Amino acid sequence: MPAGAFGRLGRAFRSRDFRRFTVGSSISLIGLWMQRIAVGWVTWELTGSGVWLGVVAFADLFPTVLVSPFSGVLADRFDRRRIALLTQGLAMSGSALLALLSLGDNLSLSGLIVLTAFQGLVISFWQPARMALLPDLVRPGDLATAVALNSVIFNAARFIGPALAGPLLVYAGPGWVFAVNALSYVAMLVALAGIHPPRRPAGGTREGLLKAILTGYRYTLHHPGISVLLGLMITSSLCLRPVAELLPGFADQVFQRGADGLAALAGAIGVGAVAGGLWLAQRATVLGLTRWVLGSLLVLVLALVGFVLTGRFILALVCLAVAGGAMVIAGAGTQTLVQHAVSPDKRGRVMALFGMVFRGAPALGALWLGGLSEWLGLSLALAVGCGLAGGVGCWAWRRRRALQQVLEVEF
């Protein structure tokens, strides 16, 4: 990495609040990814069904679709740090209950779905507050680096979490994985208690709740760049990203490997994602980022096509690593462009819509791809998703110059 890149990373970390937030987030996200692996594995052990994997993923992710319009208004009107503290405390309680039920051998499929949905609901309030809080922790010129670094942390946790969860699942059981995740929230709570972001005037405080929601929707849908980016995210989330939720089935059914194989597949995505995030973090400007976002979507399609075509586990890991890198460049790059282009007084609502797509669309994707896998098999179902996403990606690539003009304006 060039010396100038290290300088850009260092500038972001000079902010005390950003450092604290980053440390707490790192520990908490490792626990979260450990739990996600355990939830998927428990679901597969209880059912052996791709449909039920999709249902549990739906329970985790879909509450965002219902809640995000309201949570975005809250993030624009109220103290985002306090919202974050409350939601993280509730999420810790949900993980602790999962641990108690599992360790007591009382965790049923219905209980798993209910608690997964509860935590998905809590995260739906946490996510827009977290994303809208981030610009308050760094200087404006360091925002793109901060977004990319957060993506690196998220995806490093995607690697570290499964690597830790695999042996713990095998030798101790899922209950201890849930318990570790509950403890990991303490780090995030301590970090949030110690940061002091500047108070900013909330936007749209004179509007009623429904009017404020509709204002945010209209702004997003009529923005010529943000609306297209969110449309691409919907496509990717419906057709490509559900591969993460279907990995338990691929590990067991396609590659005939157990929990260790699942951890390796999820970890491969994380390794590639960290590499992609580090590359993105060293960029000094948003100029040219639109081309990278659109190109990465097409690379993601090709990598997942390779994943479903190969029958060799090592090659599958390589394909998933490439997919992880492309996924992060496309996803974090999209968030950077949206954060750059959005009006500050509507940031919470727009980022809530971003979060709705980021979490809610994969829920629907996991549901429909999981159902399709019962008919066509896991590999062919994912191949269908790749075909649909590839067509939309090619359409967007042809519009790249027009998108650059509205998304990459330097203020």
C-alpha angles and dihedrals in degrees: 000000000000119000091246089057091056088051091055091050090048093052091057092049092051086079107092092206092051091049092052093045091049095050093048092045092049094056094042094049092052088056091046093054091047088055094047090055091048093048091051092047094047090049092051092047091051097045114009086213133127088207092061091046086057092047093052091046088049090053090052099045109027099069085074090069091056099040106034097083089059098037090053092056089048090052090053094046108035141044105292093201092057091048088052093050093051095047094047091052091052092047090053090053091053093051091048091053091050089052093050094049093046095046089049091051090240100115110120128182091255091050091049091052094048094049092043089053090048092054091045088055092051093048088052088067094039098053103062091042090051095047094044090047094055097076088055091059099057140034115272092251091056097050096098091051091047092051091049092047090052088053090050090052092047092051096040084058088050086061101037096042096057091041089058096037096054098065091036090054092049099044105027108018136240095290091071091048089056090047092053090051091052090054092047091065089068090073092054093047091052091048093050091048090055101049124089111192117186116268111248128193110260118239126241096006092154093057123093117247096257093045091049091052092049091047090056092047093049092048092051097044094048096046104102094215107031093049092055093047091052090048090055090048090053090052094047092045094050097044110025116018095061087077086089092058092046096050094099088062093046091048093052107027105031103031099024094229130130135223092314090056090050091051090050093051093048090044092053089058088050094051092052091043093054091051091049092047093050090051090050093047093059093058112110098202144024090237109119093010094114091063091050092050093051094042092049091055090058091046089051090055092051093046093053091047087056090048094055094043098052122080093191117098095213092052089047089056091051092050091049091049090054089046090051092053093047092046092056096045089050096042102039091038089054091050091049092051092047093047088049096049102037124100108250095231090058098040096108094051095044093047088048088057088048089052091046090057094040093054107018100049094054087052090059090040093053089048097051096037090046090052092045089051090062088061104033103020127252097281098048092044091055090046089058089053090050091053093052094046092046091057093051091044092055090050091052093047089061089056096048097113094054091048092050091056094059101033104042101050109139112225 
